[in-house]
Amino acid sequence: MDASQKPLQELLDGLLHKQLYIAITDPLTSPEIVASGKLRDHILFQIELERKNVLFGAGPLQDEGKDKPTRGMFVLRASSFEEARAILDQEVFHKSGLRKFKLYRWNLNEGSINLTVNFSDQSVKIV
């Protein structure tokens, strides 16, 4: 039976239901942030979270019609709003008051990811 023939409850039960936390940060770039010299520490913090398998993804957001990013976004693996907030409170821009964030819980249900792993040169490509 293909998905279009399944009863609604069966469809809903089969979704991923992965709980993640999203933080939208403001502002993403400003003269104060660039001048603060903290961008390197910000990136190193994100890399550390990535290596600890806490960071699902992060990066700049660009509003439609704008030519530069206007905000940032973190997607975290956390068990609660409190845990996610504690993680984000340690980020250098947040600690120093150069950024503020708004936190959301996101239930990831649908989507896909495609990976190509080449054994010969140990490269990975995300599609």
BELJOFEN-V205385 format. One record per residue. N is the residue number from 0. RES is the residue in one small letter. PSI is psi as a letter, one per 20 degrees, with the letter a starting at -180 (none if undefined). Layout:
BEGIN
n = (N | N)
res = (RES | RES)
psi = (PSI | PSI)
END
This chain:
BEGIN
n = (0 | 1 | 2 | 3 | 4 | 5 | 6 | 7 | 8 | 9 | 10 | 11 | 12 | 13 | 14 | 15 | 16 | 17 | 18 | 19 | 20 | 21 | 22 | 23 | 24 | 25 | 26 | 27 | 28 | 29 | 30 | 31 | 32 | 33 | 34 | 35 | 36 | 37 | 38 | 39 | 40 | 41 | 42 | 43 | 44 | 45 | 46 | 47 | 48 | 49 | 50 | 51 | 52 | 53 | 54 | 55 | 56 | 57 | 58 | 59 | 60 | 61 | 62 | 63 | 64 | 65 | 66 | 67 | 68 | 69 | 70 | 71 | 72 | 73 | 74 | 75 | 76 | 77 | 78 | 79 | 80 | 81 | 82 | 83 | 84 | 85 | 86 | 87 | 88 | 89 | 90 | 91 | 92 | 93 | 94 | 95 | 96 | 97 | 98 | 99 | 100 | 101 | 102 | 103 | 104 | 105 | 106 | 107 | 108 | 109 | 110 | 111 | 112 | 113 | 114 | 115 | 116 | 117 | 118 | 119 | 120 | 121 | 122 | 123 | 124 | 125 | 126)
res = (m | d | a | s | q | k | p | l | q | e | l | l | d | g | l | l | h | k | q | l | y | i | a | i | t | d | p | l | t | s | p | e | i | v | a | s | g | k | l | r | d | h | i | l | f | q | i | e | l | e | r | k | n | v | l | f | g | a | g | p | l | q | d | e | g | k | d | k | p | t | r | g | m | f | v | l | r | a | s | s | f | e | e | a | r | a | i | l | d | q | e | v | f | h | k | s | g | l | r | k | f | k | l | y | r | w | n | l | n | e | g | s | i | n | l | t | v | n | f | s | d | q | s | v | k | i | v)
psi = (p | r | h | i | i | q | q | g | h | h | g | g | h | i | r | g | l | o | p | r | p | p | p | p | q | q | q | g | q | r | h | g | g | g | h | h | j | j | g | g | h | g | g | h | g | g | g | g | h | g | h | j | k | h | o | h | q | q | r | q | p | p | q | p | i | q | i | q | q | i | r | r | p | p | o | q | o | r | i | r | g | g | g | g | g | h | g | h | i | i | p | g | h | g | h | j | j | i | q | q | q | p | p | q | p | p | o | o | g | q | a | r | p | p | q | p | p | o | h | h | j | k | q | p | p | p | none)
END
